Amino acid sequence: MDFLAFLGARALAVLRGWGHAALFFVDLLGALLPSLRRFGLVVAQIHAIGNRSLVIILASGMAVGFVLALQLYNTLITFGAAESLGLVVNLSLVRELGPVVTALLFAGRAGTSLTAEIGLMKAGEQLSALELMAIEPRQRVLAPRFWAGVISMPLLAILFSAIGILGAWVVAVGLIGIDAGNFWAIQQSGVDVWRDVGNGVVKSAVFGVICTAVALYQGYETEATPEGVAYATTRTVVISSLGVLAMDFILTALMFTTGR
């Protein structure tokens, strides 16, 4: 009976947490449109979140492109399809690796930064001070950061895929010796802008919503202690990563299971 009581208490705690997070997200959505009246705050956050993540995104994209070209070439040449290397690299990046890896890197870099920033503002009672001045913290602090995360994620994913394709071209043409014209021509004929690239952009936008919302919620609801902020940043990475991977499966099943 004690074990059943423990399971019941844990289940109620989990449901209570999910409900609280859902209400937080609804309140955040209600603050999005009013926050656009101060669009300069959104621009500043795009710079803080997106521009400062460029180095790790571009470096990771180039490395992934290098490795992807080598690995796929060793597989494709076994079946006599080495000329399809450019197409396979492109589809792998724009459909899956670009949005997913970018989201995981975003959660580790920008997500933890957002959580720590909001958590320290709460610990320093800056959010309470805003409320005392009749300023809604969700509208003034959270909403611009949410806009910035949702806008930055697709742009970062596009840059990741572009630099990855460029890195694959360097390896395929410069090291392996594949014809450069064939590398690009097969991509032009085999990649559909709306189905492949467009769906990848949609994926990255959804991942941006997940990562940014989780980071803001963890920071806003953290305990106002150094240990609480540290624990919140860890939860941000774990929950965001699991959410991205789960949603990636769902979106892939919805987008790419039907034929062309």
N, C-alpha and C positions, 0 to 999 in steps of 0.2 A: 504493500500500500504506500509505503514511503517512496518507493521508486516511481509508482504511478503519479503520486502527488508532485514529485520532482519534475517528471516529464510534462505534466499539465502546467506547472508554473513556468517552465521554460517555453512551452508553446505559447502561453499567454504573453510572456515577455516579448517573444519574437513578433507576434501579431501586433502587440502594442507599439513596438518600434517601427514596424512597417506602416502602421496607420499614422503615426506621428510624422514619419518621413513623407508620406503622401500628402498630408495636410501642409507641411512645409513647402512642398513642391507646388501645390495649388496656390498658396500665398505668394510664392516667388513668381509664378506666371502672372498673377494679378499686378505685380509691380513692374513688369517688363515694359509695357507701353508708356506709363508715366516717366520711367527712367530715360526714355529717348529725348525728353525735353532738354536734358543735359548730355548731348551726344559727345561732347568733349571728354566726359568721363569714360565713355565706352572706347573712344579712340586711344586714350591713355592706357586703358587696360589691355587693349589689343596689342599695343607696343610691349607692355610688360609681360603679357602671357605668350604672345605669338613670336614677336621679334627676338626675344631672349631665348626662345626654344629653337631657333633656326640652326645653331651650330650642331647640336646633337641630332637634329632631324636630318640635316644634309649629310653629316658624317655617317650616320647609320644607313641612310639610303644608298650612299655610294658603296659602303661595305656590303650591303645586301645585294646590290647589283653585281658586284664582283663575284661573290660566292654563288649567286644564282646562275650566272652564266656558265661558270665552270661545272657546277653540279648537273645542270640540265643538259649541257653539251655531252657530258659523259654518258648520260642516260639516252638522249636522242640518237646519238651516233650508233648505238647498239641496234636501233631499229631503222637505220638509214634515213633519219628525219632531221639531220643536223641543220638543214636549211630552214626549219621551223623554229629555230632558237629565238629569233626576235619576237615572234608572235607569242610563244609560250612565256617568255620573260615579261612581255607587256601585260598579258592577261593576268599573270600571277601577281603582278604589282598593283595594277589598277583595280582589280577585283578584290583581292584579299590582303596581300602583304602590306600594301600602302596604307589603307585605312586601319588595319588591325595593329601593326607595329607602331604606327604613328600614335594611335590611341594609348597603347601601353607606355610609350615614351612620354606622352603628354601627362598621363596619370602620375608617372614617377617624377617628372620635373615640375610641370606647372600645377598639377593637382595638389601635390604636397605643399608647394609654395602658397597656394590659395588657402589651404587648410591652416597652415601655420600662421599666415597673416591674419585671417579672421579670428583664429583662436587667441592670438596675442592681443588683438583689439578687444576681445571679450575679457581676457584676463586683466587688461589695463582699464577696463570699464569705459572704453571709448564708445562702445555701442549703447551702453546705458546713458552716457552723456548726450548722444544724439537723440535718444528718446526724450530726455528731459528738455531738449530744445525743440521738441515737436517735429523732429525729423525722423522719418521712417527708415530704419537701418536697411530693410530689405530693398527699398527703392533707391537709397543713396549709396549703399555699399555693395549689396549682393547682386542686384539686377545688372549693373554695368559689367561686373565680372562674368556673370552668366552669358550676357550677350557676347563678350569678348571671347569666351571659350568656344561658344557655338560657331562664331564666325571664323576664328583662327584654325580650328581643327580641319575643316575641308581644305583650306589653303595650305596648311602644313602637309596634309596627306598628298595633295597634288604635287607639291615640291618634292616630297619623299619619292613618289613614283617617278617623277621626271628625272631626278638625279640618279635613281636606281637604274632606269633605262639607259641613261648616259653611261653609267659605270659598266653595265652589261655590254654596251657597244664597244667600250674601250677594250674589254677582255676578249669579246668575240672577234672583233676585227684586228686589234693590235696584237693579241697573243695567240689566239686560235687560228686566225686566218680566214674567217668567214667573209664572204663578199659583202661590202658595206651597202651596196645598192639593194641586194637581196634582204639584208637585215631590216632595212627600213620599209621596203616595198611590201613585204609580207605583213607588216604591222598595219599599213594603210589599208590593205585589202581585207584583213581578218579581224580588225578591231572595230566594233560599232560604238559610235560616240555616246549614244543615249543608253544603250543596254549595258555596255561595259563600263565606260568612264562615268556616265551619269549615275549608275547604280553605286559605283564606288564612292562618288561624292555624297550620295544620300547616306550611305553607310557611315562615312566619316562624320557627317552632321549629327546623326543619331548617337554616335560614340561621343561626340562633343557634348551633347546634352547629358549623357550618363556621367561622364568623367567630371564635368563642371558641377553638376547638381550634387553629386556625391561629395566632392571636395568642399563645396559651400556648406552643405548640411553638417558634415563632420566638424568643420570649423565653428559653425554657429552654435552647435549643440554640445561642444566639448566642455569638459570641466575646466574652470578657470585656474588651472595649475600647470606648472611645467610638465608634470607627468601626464596630465590629461591631454595637453597639446601634442606631446610626443606620441601618445597612443592613438590620437585622432589621425595623425599623418600616416601612421601604419595602416589603420583601417581604411583610409582613403585609397591607398595603393591596392590593397587586397580586394576590397569591394569593387572598385572601378575595374580592375583587371578581370575579375570573375564576371562582372556585368557585361563587359565588352565581348568576352569570349562567348558567353551564352547568347547575347544578342546577335553576334556575328553568325552563329549557326542558324538562328531563326530567320535573319534577313537573307542569308544565302539560300535557304530552302524556299523562301518566297520569291526571290529574284531570278534564280538561275536553274531551277529544276525543270522548267518548261523549255522546249526546243525553240530555236530561232524562228 
